[in-house]
Amino acid sequence: MSGPAPKAAHLRQRTNKKAGNATLSMVPDRPSKAPPIPNPDAREFHPQTLVDWAHALASPMASQWLQTDLDALGRLALLWDDFYRRPSADALKEIRLQGQLFGLSPLDRSRLQWEVSRADEAEQKKQRHSTPRKTGTHDPRSVLKAIT
């Protein structure tokens, strides 16, 4: 083949990483008690809104959020509450658009380049499903003999 030789492998690798790349831990970094939902109109929240709020703040993504993000998440909680009281397609569209900002779905986490680390979970499964090694088994090399 004619032409220049290919570059060395270490030269072909991309070194520019995107700024948003993060690996999130399954262990929560935030306190166990979630802050209250911002409630500008003193409403009584639908029970499912409270569940969604608690789940969002207990998620691994919460470790990436700043206080201003929590304020915006509070506005999303108001949308959740409105939807649970009066379901509509328009409300779902807005919830989907606003939810993308917080990485609440696998596609959103992929777009934000957030990966949830599940190494500990995988290791535990591996230990549960692995067969125990037999101790004191016969060494197959013991049948080998040197020929002189």
VENBEL-V149190 format. One record per residue. N is the residue number from 1. RES is the residue in one small letter. D_FIRST is the distance of its C-alpha to the first C-alpha in whole Angstrom. Layout:
# VENBEL-V149190
{{N,RES,D_FIRST} {N,RES,D_FIRST}}
This chain:
# VENBEL-V149190
{{1,m,0} {2,s,4} {3,g,7} {4,p,9} {5,a,10} {6,p,12} {7,k,15} {8,a,18} {9,a,19} {10,h,23} {11,l,21} {12,r,20} {13,q,24} {14,r,26} {15,t,29} {16,n,31} {17,k,34} {18,k,36} {19,a,40} {20,g,42} {21,n,40} {22,a,42} {23,t,43} {24,l,46} {25,s,49} {26,m,51} {27,v,54} {28,p,56} {29,d,56} {30,r,59} {31,p,62} {32,s,63} {33,k,66} {34,a,64} {35,p,66} {36,p,68} {37,i,66} {38,p,67} {39,n,70} {40,p,71} {41,d,74} {42,a,75} {43,r,74} {44,e,74} {45,f,71} {46,h,70} {47,p,69} {48,q,66} {49,t,65} {50,l,66} {51,v,64} {52,d,61} {53,w,62} {54,a,62} {55,h,59} {56,a,57} {57,l,58} {58,a,58} {59,s,54} {60,p,51} {61,m,50} {62,a,54} {63,s,53} {64,q,51} {65,w,53} {66,l,56} {67,q,59} {68,t,58} {69,d,56} {70,l,59} {71,d,61} {72,a,59} {73,l,58} {74,g,62} {75,r,62} {76,l,59} {77,a,62} {78,l,65} {79,l,62} {80,w,62} {81,d,66} {82,d,66} {83,f,64} {84,y,66} {85,r,69} {86,r,68} {87,p,65} {88,s,63} {89,a,60} {90,d,60} {91,a,60} {92,l,58} {93,k,55} {94,e,56} {95,i,56} {96,r,53} {97,l,52} {98,q,54} {99,g,53} {100,q,49} {101,l,50} {102,f,51} {103,g,48} {104,l,50} {105,s,48} {106,p,45} {107,l,43} {108,d,45} {109,r,44} {110,s,40} {111,r,40} {112,l,42} {113,q,40} {114,w,42} {115,e,42} {116,v,45} {117,s,45} {118,r,46} {119,a,45} {120,d,48} {121,e,49} {122,a,46} {123,e,47} {124,q,50} {125,k,49} {126,k,47} {127,q,50} {128,r,52} {129,h,50} {130,s,49} {131,t,51} {132,p,53} {133,r,51} {134,k,54} {135,t,55} {136,g,57} {137,t,54} {138,h,54} {139,d,51} {140,p,48} {141,r,48} {142,s,51} {143,v,51} {144,l,49} {145,k,50} {146,a,49} {147,i,49} {148,t,51}}
